[in-house]
Amino acid sequence: MEEPRFTSLVTHLRPMLIGQAMGLLHNEEEAADAVQDALVALWRMGDRVEEEGDARRLAARIARNICLNKLKHRQRHGCLPLDELPTDTVRSLTARQRDPQATLEQREQERRVQRAMAALPLHYQALLTMRHIDGMSHAQIAAIQGTTEMATRTMASRAKAALIKALKL
């Protein structure tokens, strides 16, 4: 892909890729790094990517894989610090400080869900996060993952079933 066409493509791709990376990582700095790495990888492919649509799908797939690798790294090295949690989580933690019994029950429930989510394959974790935490539609997730909406719905159903099974154990 020639330089002017690549520059134009990057201008259009960057916001979508940042949104995708933020949905997975919940961290601006890591998301920006992941997008940069994905775009560099796409640029290195050069003329092997002819069609703009192929470049878009490939960039989304590369960025997703980089984000999943970053999530694997996080899992191996522990939890996120409080300042890196999504702001709605921090707000709910602050609000629960009023009722100690409710706080304990809520924390235990969150731990159970976190353990169950951590036991799922990373692609299920990513899909459930995009769908139920970030509120993305099946069509948006399909576009990010480079699959069909039906395949995304099927995988979401399987991911939910796996989460329910993990919660029952």
C-alpha positions as CSV (number, residue, x, y, z in Angstrom):
1,M,0.0,0.0,0.0
2,E,1.5,3.3,-1.0
3,E,2.3,6.0,1.6
4,P,-0.5,8.5,0.8
5,R,-3.2,5.8,0.8
6,F,-1.8,4.3,4.0
7,T,-1.8,7.8,5.7
8,S,-5.4,8.3,4.7
9,L,-6.4,4.9,5.9
10,V,-4.7,5.4,9.3
11,T,-6.6,8.7,9.7
12,H,-9.9,6.8,9.3
13,L,-8.8,3.6,11.2
14,R,-7.3,5.2,14.3
15,P,-10.5,6.2,16.1
16,M,-12.2,2.8,15.5
17,L,-9.1,1.0,16.7
18,I,-8.7,3.2,19.8
19,G,-12.4,2.5,20.6
20,Q,-11.8,-1.2,20.2
21,A,-8.7,-1.2,22.3
22,M,-10.3,0.9,25.0
23,G,-13.2,-1.5,25.1
24,L,-10.8,-4.4,25.8
25,L,-8.1,-2.7,27.9
26,H,-9.9,0.2,29.8
27,N,-6.6,2.1,29.8
28,E,-5.8,5.0,27.4
29,E,-2.1,4.6,27.4
30,E,-2.1,0.8,26.7
31,A,-4.9,1.3,24.1
32,A,-2.8,3.9,22.2
33,D,0.2,1.6,22.4
34,A,-1.8,-1.3,21.0
35,V,-3.2,0.7,18.2
36,Q,0.3,2.1,17.3
37,D,1.7,-1.5,17.3
38,A,-1.1,-2.7,15.1
39,L,-0.6,0.2,12.6
40,V,3.1,-0.4,12.4
41,A,2.5,-4.1,11.8
42,L,0.0,-3.2,9.0
43,W,2.5,-0.7,7.5
44,R,5.3,-3.4,7.5
45,M,3.0,-5.6,5.4
46,G,3.2,-3.0,2.7
47,D,2.0,-4.1,-0.8
48,R,0.8,-7.5,0.5
49,V,-2.4,-5.7,1.5
50,E,-4.1,-4.4,-1.6
51,E,-7.7,-3.7,-0.7
52,E,-8.7,-1.0,1.8
53,G,-11.4,-3.3,3.2
54,D,-8.8,-6.0,3.8
55,A,-6.5,-3.5,5.5
56,R,-9.4,-2.4,7.8
57,R,-10.2,-6.0,8.8
58,L,-6.6,-6.9,9.2
59,A,-5.8,-3.8,11.4
60,A,-8.8,-4.6,13.6
61,R,-7.7,-8.2,14.0
62,I,-4.1,-7.3,14.7
63,A,-5.2,-4.7,17.3
64,R,-7.5,-7.1,19.0
65,N,-4.8,-9.8,19.2
66,I,-2.3,-7.2,20.6
67,C,-4.9,-6.2,23.2
68,L,-5.6,-9.9,24.1
69,N,-1.9,-10.4,24.6
70,K,-1.8,-7.4,26.9
71,L,-4.7,-8.9,28.9
72,K,-2.8,-12.2,29.2
73,H,0.2,-10.3,30.5
74,R,-2.0,-8.6,33.1
75,Q,-3.4,-11.9,34.2
76,R,0.0,-13.4,34.7
77,H,1.2,-10.4,36.7
78,G,-1.8,-9.6,38.9
79,C,-4.7,-7.2,39.1
80,L,-5.1,-3.6,38.0
81,P,-4.4,-0.8,40.4
82,L,-7.4,1.2,41.5
83,D,-6.5,4.2,39.3
84,E,-6.6,1.9,36.2
85,L,-10.1,0.5,36.9
86,P,-13.0,1.8,34.8
87,T,-14.5,4.9,36.4
88,D,-17.9,3.3,36.9
89,T,-16.2,0.6,39.0
90,V,-14.5,3.1,41.1
91,R,-17.8,5.0,41.6
92,S,-19.6,1.9,42.6
93,L,-16.8,1.0,45.1
94,T,-17.1,4.4,46.7
95,A,-20.9,4.2,46.9
96,R,-20.9,0.8,48.6
97,Q,-18.9,2.2,51.5
98,R,-22.1,3.3,53.2
99,D,-23.5,-0.2,54.1
100,P,-20.9,-2.7,55.3
101,Q,-23.1,-5.8,54.9
102,A,-24.0,-4.9,51.4
103,T,-20.4,-4.1,50.6
104,L,-19.3,-7.5,51.8
105,E,-21.9,-9.3,49.8
106,Q,-21.2,-7.2,46.7
107,R,-17.5,-7.8,46.9
108,E,-18.0,-11.5,47.2
109,Q,-20.3,-11.5,44.2
110,E,-17.8,-9.5,42.2
111,R,-15.0,-11.9,43.2
112,R,-17.0,-14.8,42.1
113,V,-17.7,-13.2,38.7
114,Q,-14.1,-12.2,38.3
115,R,-12.9,-15.7,39.1
116,A,-15.4,-17.1,36.7
117,M,-14.5,-14.6,33.9
118,A,-10.7,-15.3,34.5
119,A,-11.4,-19.0,34.0
120,L,-12.9,-18.4,30.5
121,P,-10.9,-18.3,27.3
122,L,-9.6,-14.8,26.5
123,H,-11.8,-14.5,23.4
124,Y,-14.9,-15.2,25.6
125,Q,-13.7,-12.6,28.1
126,A,-13.2,-10.0,25.4
127,L,-16.6,-10.7,23.8
128,L,-18.5,-10.5,27.1
129,T,-16.7,-7.3,28.1
130,M,-17.5,-5.6,24.8
131,R,-21.1,-6.8,24.8
132,H,-22.1,-6.4,28.5
133,I,-19.7,-3.9,30.0
134,D,-19.1,-1.6,27.0
135,G,-22.6,-2.0,25.6
136,M,-21.5,-2.8,22.1
137,S,-24.0,-4.3,19.6
138,H,-23.4,-7.7,18.0
139,A,-22.8,-5.9,14.7
140,Q,-20.1,-3.6,16.2
141,I,-18.4,-6.6,17.8
142,A,-18.6,-8.5,14.5
143,A,-16.9,-5.6,12.7
144,I,-14.1,-5.4,15.2
145,Q,-13.5,-9.2,15.1
146,G,-13.9,-9.5,11.4
147,T,-16.7,-12.1,11.6
148,T,-20.4,-12.1,10.8
149,E,-23.1,-10.9,13.2
150,M,-24.5,-14.4,13.4
151,A,-21.1,-15.8,14.4
152,T,-20.8,-13.2,17.1
153,R,-24.2,-14.0,18.4
154,T,-23.3,-17.7,18.5
155,M,-20.0,-17.0,20.3
156,A,-21.8,-14.6,22.8
157,S,-24.3,-17.4,23.6
158,R,-21.5,-19.9,24.2
159,A,-19.5,-17.4,26.3
160,K,-22.6,-16.7,28.5
161,A,-23.2,-20.4,28.9
162,A,-19.6,-20.9,29.9
163,L,-19.7,-18.1,32.4
164,I,-23.0,-19.4,33.9
165,K,-21.4,-22.9,34.2
166,A,-18.2,-21.4,35.8
167,L,-20.4,-19.5,38.3
168,K,-22.3,-22.6,39.3
169,L,-19.1,-24.5,40.2
